[in-house]
């Protein structure tokens, strides 16, 4: 098998890009226009948006990482993917095994059948991420495997160019994280039409219901709580307490910028991407009120983007440099893939060196740090208010 059997697509958001790309290559089309579903449409049908974040502390290494969750059921990805498949009538087959030989067999057999499996992987084990070894087994990811050449596997992973990974690298990446060890998802287009308006409505209802919950972990109140934590000096989870010695603050701010603006979010925590879906849905459902919701979510996306830039302010020289390096790295990867591997390696090493140097002794005063936290709080309060307004408009549009 080789890459000529597959039209490389790339994409934005790992979970939705993989599903959209596999189905497009299987000839799955929308009954509305006879074309493959857009990735934004896949996001909307699957349930749309979510909320949440987790602060991972690596005290042994003086590091911390903030992981953002912007999609519906971001902590239950299998359910998110299954919901999409159920709503469009696609058969989803999940394969799992504890054995590496069986895992390779599952993968190779799927490729031989031209089924283009979606693989769960560990980011650190994939060479093109250039993560520090300390992050091994921490951050899951999703790629489409679409070919095999000379012992290497060909991956579709958001970049506009195919990525080549050695078989041993992919084997280790698939087997590293125990909670979904060696998991594959195989999609099968049943060849029949589906009810697109019903699928869209199911996704809209799911999104509104999910975001409307009272949870301070996975619904909109999480942002209100987070804003409070930015200046809370009494709570052990308050940022002035967690980062009293500034240890790990640099990597936390960097990951916050990446998680909002650069890694799989289309620049604004998926909110602008979701607005693309709402605009498509407006035409298909003939519900103009969804257009108003789309405009509001674009405004929310702008607020998230502004927040992402604010956490790496230009006034603090190392953070300004970090922002520039990250932008350059992501732009190169998404446009040229590993064809510029040497430059990606260089940029990644610069960022790693800065992380090691600055995590233990971040060169800002307590006053500057608290001012930064207060500014972040203000941004989060604006985001929370705008998110609530957009959700109310969306709920009203489908009621």
N, C-alpha and C positions, 0 to 999 in steps of 0.2 A: 504494500500500500504506500502511496506517496501523496504529497500535498495537492496534486492535480485533481484528486477526488473531492476536494474541499475548497470552497471559496472563502478565503480569509476575510474576516470582517473587523475584528477589534471591538472597541466599545468603551463604555464608561464605568459601569458598576458591575463588579465581578459576578454576582448571583444572577442578575438579569441579562448581562451580556452573554454569558454562557448559554442560557436557555434560548435567547433570541437567535443566536448564531447557529446553534445546532438545528433548530426548527427551520430556519431559513435554508439551510443546506439539505434538509429533508423535503423541501418543497411545500412546507406548511405555509398557507397564505390566509389572509383575512378575507372573509366573505364580503366585506365592505368594498374593497378595492382590488382584490386579487393579488396583492403584494404581501411580502412577509411582514409580520408584526414588527413595529418599531420597538426598540429597547424600552423607550418610555412607556409604551402601551403594555409591555410585559410587566413593568414595575407597577403600573396602575391596577391591572387585573389581578396581580398577585397580592394586592393589599396596600400598596403605596407606602406611606410614610410611617416612621416610628420615631422613638425618642430614647435617649439614654446614653450613659457613658460609664466606663469603669476605669479607675485609676489603679494601674498595676505598679507596685513598688518593688524594686530590686535592690534591697538595702545592701546586699553583699557587694554590689557594683556601683553604689552611689547613683542609682538611676531610677527613673520612674517614667511610665508611658501612659498617656491617656488614650483609651480606645473609645471611639465614638460609634453610636448606633443610630443610624438615620432611616433605616428601612423598617417596614412592618415586620414584626417578629424577628428582629435582627439577632436575637439570641436563640431562635428556633428556626434555623434556616431550612431544614428539611420540610417543616410544616409550611413555610413560605412558598417553597418550590412546589410542594404537593398541591397547595391551594390553587396555584396558577394552572397546573396541569388539569386538575379536576374541572376548573371553570371553562377551559377551552377544549376539553375532551381528548387530551393527549395522555397516553399511557406512560406512567413513570415507573421505572424499575430501579430500585436501589439494591446495589450489590455490596456486601461487606464480608470481610474475611480477616482472620488474625494471621494468616500465613502469607508470607511474601511471594511464594511460588504461585499460590492460587490467585493472589492479587495480580501478578503479571499475566497469568492466564486469562483472567477476566478482561483485563485491558486489551490484550492482543486479539482475543476472540471478538470483542466488540469492534475493534478497528477493522478486522477482516470482514465483518459484516457491514462496514460503512455506517456504524451507528454513532461515531464521534462522542465518546463518553465524556461526561463532566466529572472531574476528579477533585476530591477534597485533598488539600495539600498543606504542608507547613511552610510558611514563607521563608523562614531562615534556611531551609534546606534547598531552596531554589537559588541557583547562583546569581541570577540577574537582580535579585533584591539587595544583595550586599549588606545583609544584616549582621550585627555583631553576634558571635556564638552564644552569648548570654541569653539571647532571645529564642534559642532553639526550643521548639515545642510550644511556643506561646501564642502565635498568631496564625489562625487558619486562613485559608484562601481557596479560590475556586478557579480552575482553568479547564478549557476544552482541549482534549488531546485529539488531534485529527490526522496524525500520520506517524510513520516510523521510517527512518532512513539510516542505514549503516549503524544500527544499535542506538541511535538517538531517537528521541520523540519530538514531534512538532506540536507546539502549543499555540493556541489563540488566547491571549491574555491582555486584552484592552489595547495593546499597541497596534499600530497600523501595519506592522510587519510581523510575520511569523517568528516565533522564538524556538530555538533548538536547545534541548536539554539532554544530557547524557542519561541513558537508561538507569544507571545506578543512582544518579541524583533524584530522578523522578521516583524511583522505588523508595528511597529514604524519605522523601518529602511526603509520599502517600502514607507511609507507615509510622510516622513519628508521633502524631497526636492520637492518644488512645481512645478518646471519645468518639472519633469517627475514622478509626484506622482502616485504611485501604478502601474507603467508600467511593463508589462510582454511582452516577445517575445516568441511566440510559432512557432517552426519550423516544417514543414511537408515534409518528404521525399516522392516525388511523384512516386518513384520506377522506374524511367526511367533513361537511360544513359544521360550524357550531354557531350558537346564538351569541354574536358579539355584543349586542346591547345588554343582554343578561349577564354576560361575563364582566362587562365594565361596571354594571350596577353592583354586582357582588363585590368587586374590588373596592368600589367607593364606599359601600356600606361597611366593609371590613375596616377600611382606613378610619372612617369617622368613629366607629365603635372603639377601635383600638386606642386612638388618641384621646378619646373622651373619658377614659377610665381615670380613677382617682389615684392610681399608683404613682408614687414619687420615684419610681425606678424606671418604668417603661412607658409612661404617658406624659402629657404636657407638664404636669406639676413637677417633673424632674428638673425643669429649667428654673422654676421658681425656687426650688430647694437649692439648686446649684448656685444661683445668684446669692442666696443668703450665706452659703458656705464660704464665699469669696472673702468676706470680712469678719467672719465669726471667730472670735478669739477664745471662746469657751468650749466649743465643740471640738472633740478630738479629730473630727473629719474636716474642720475648718481649715482653709488653705493657710492662714497665718500660723496655725499650729503645725500642720503637716510639713510646711516648708520653712519653719522657724530658722533652721540653719541653712536654708536654700539648697540643701542636698537634693539632687534630682529635679530641681526646678527647670533647668535648661531643657532637658529632654522632654519634660512634661509640656512646656510651652511649644516646643518644636512639634511634638506629636499632635498637639491640639490644632496647630496650623495645618499640618498635613491632613489630619482626619476630617477637617471641615472643607478644605479648599482643593486638595490635590489628589487624595487617594480615593478614586471611585465615586466622587460626589458631584461631578460637573461644576464644581466651584462654589456651591452654596448649600452644602448639607443635603443634597438631593432635592431641595425645594424647587429650584428652577427646572430641574429635570421632570419633577412631578407636574409642574405647570405645563410642560410640553404635552404630557398625557392628557391633562384636563382640556387643553385646546383641541386635541384630537377627539376627545369624548364629547365636547360641545357640539361638534359637527355631526357626529354619528348619532347622538341621542337627541339632537335638536333641542338642547337645553341651554339657552344663552347665559343663564345664571352661573353655569360652570366657568364661563369666560371671566366673570368677575372674580371667582375664586382663584383662577389661574393667575390673574394680575396680582392678587394679594400674595400668592405664594412666590411670585417673582420678587416682590418687595421683601418678603421674608428671606429669600435667598440672598438678596443684596445685604441685608443686615448680618447674616451669617458670614458672608465674605468680608465685610468690614470688621467684624469681630475677629476673624482669623488673622487679618493683617494687624489688628491692634495688639494681639498677644505677642507679636514680634516687632515691636516699635522701632522705627528708624533711629530714634534718639539713643538707643542702646546699640552700640556698634556691632557687637557679636551677633545680636539678634537680626540686625539689618543684613549682615553678611549671610547668616543662616537662611533667611528668606530668599535671598538671591540665588544661593546655591541649590536650594530645594526646587525653586522654579525652573532653573536650568536643567536639573537632573530629570524632573518629571516630563518636561517638554521634550527632551531628547529621547527618553524612553518611549513615550507615547507616539512620537512621530517616526522614529527610526529603529526602535527595538534594540536588540543586541548587536545590530550592525555598527553601533558606536560603543561597543563594550569597553574599550580602553578609556574613553572619556567618562562613561558611567562609573567605572571603577575608581577613577581619579576623584570625581566629585563625591562619591560615597566615602572614600577614605578621608577627604577633607572634613566631611560632616562627622565621621566617627571620631577623628582626632579632636574636633571641637567638643563633642559630647564628653569624651573622657576628661578633657581639660576643664570644662566649665561646670560639669555636674557636681564636682566636689568643692569648687570655689567660684561661685557665680559672682562676677565683679559688679554688683550693684549694692547700694546701701539699703538698710531696712526701710527707710523712708521711700525710696524709689520703688521697692518691691510692694509696699502697702498701697502706694499710689497706683501702681499697675493693677493690683487686685481690685481696688475700688473702681477703676475704669472698666475692668472686665465685668464687674458686677452691674454697672450701668448698661453695658451692652447686652448682658443676659436678661436684664429686666425689660429692655426694649424688645428683644427677641421673643420673650415669653408673651408679652402683650400682643405682638403682631401674630404670633402663632395662634393664640386664642381667637383673634379676630378672623384670621383666615379659615380656621376650623369651623367657626360659627357660620361663615358664609358658605362653606362647602356643605355643611349639614343642612342648611336652609335650601340649598340648590337641589338636593336629592330627596327632601322630605315630601 
